[in-house]
Amino acid sequence: MIRLVAALIALLSLVPAASAQDKPPAKAVLLLNWYVYSEHAPFFLGLERGYFAEEGIDLQIQEGRGSVPTVQAVAGGSADFGYADVASMIKAAAQGAPVVTTGVLLQKSPMALIGLAERNIHSPADMRGKTVALTPGDSLSLVWPLLLKKMGLKEDELTIVSGDPQTKLNAVINGRADLMLGYLNDQNLRIEKATGKPVTVIPFSDFGVNLISSCIVVNKDMLAKNPELARHFMKAAARAVQATEKDPEAAVDALLKAYPKAGERKLLLDGLKLTLPLYHTEETKSLPPFQVSPANFASSVSVLVEYAGVNKSAADHPQDFYALQYLPK
């Protein structure tokens, strides 16, 4: 009997222990904030190189139609992960949506005033009497009142053209607007390509408006039920971002392989290269991707409380809006 038990133990020792890769991959959906463009390239690089698969995740990346709908989808459970603007996430969470961020990718704001250089708008004083195109309700418009205050302007000193993102882009291209609210890693490149003319970019951060931006949004219930899914996702996502920093061309190629109609390679690569410096601040430059500093997050919450209608109590507990413990160490 002793020999039989010993033989069984020896036999079992030859059987490899089950690993994460042995289990059926967990299906998960990442819903983006908009149609696929350069900012999304790291996720496609991670997908192509198998980073998510190695973490046991069968990931599907879906295009979005704005940060607000993406946050709503995550809150409602129709998407496992969202890539959306922090301002939209905080506003929804402060109103009771069960969402939180597990990491902030763009820690410097890409928000900017964008227009043709021929309009000679380079300072706040130059904007008086000009026409500005914006999309009501989007993340840019949420902080627009703060920007006006910093510039010493009132909205009635400007002419506002409202429309969806494509409408405001066309308004600048066709000369119906002097400026638009946009992102310095995307719309400026599109305007320059469409017109063949130099473009002026005035970052919001030049006027003291430097909100943290795009982040990963998750449902609190999902975190409670399946924390390991979040942990594995963030590990793969952080690895993908680091690979993108080293090889942005490979990231753009992966994006185009998945979405050939996303745009011209050069335009996408230029946009990604403008995005890379937004991944870190001085406080986080030595840390892995997505590791936002508590002070930077708290500052952004305070701005949203003062200018975007977020409940005042949010400023007392900014830590309630993020859960960085799921990030790789």
Secondary structure, DSSP 8 states (H G I E B T S, - for coil): -HHHHHHHHHHHHTS----GGGS--EEEEEE-SSSS-GGGHHHHHHHHTTHHHHTTEEEEEE--S-HHHHHHHHHHTS-SEEEEEHHHHHHHHHTT--EEEEEES--S--EEEEEEGGG---SGGGGTT-EEEE-TTSHHHHHHHHHHHHHT--GGGSEEEE--HHHHHHHHHTTS-SEEEEETTTHHHHHHHHH-S-EEEEEGGGGT-----EEEEEEHHHHHH-HHHHHHHHHHHHHHHHHHHH-HHHHHHHHHHH-GGG--HHHHHHHHHHHGGGS--TTTTTS-TT---HHHHHHHHHHHHHHS---GGGGG-GGGGB-GGGS--
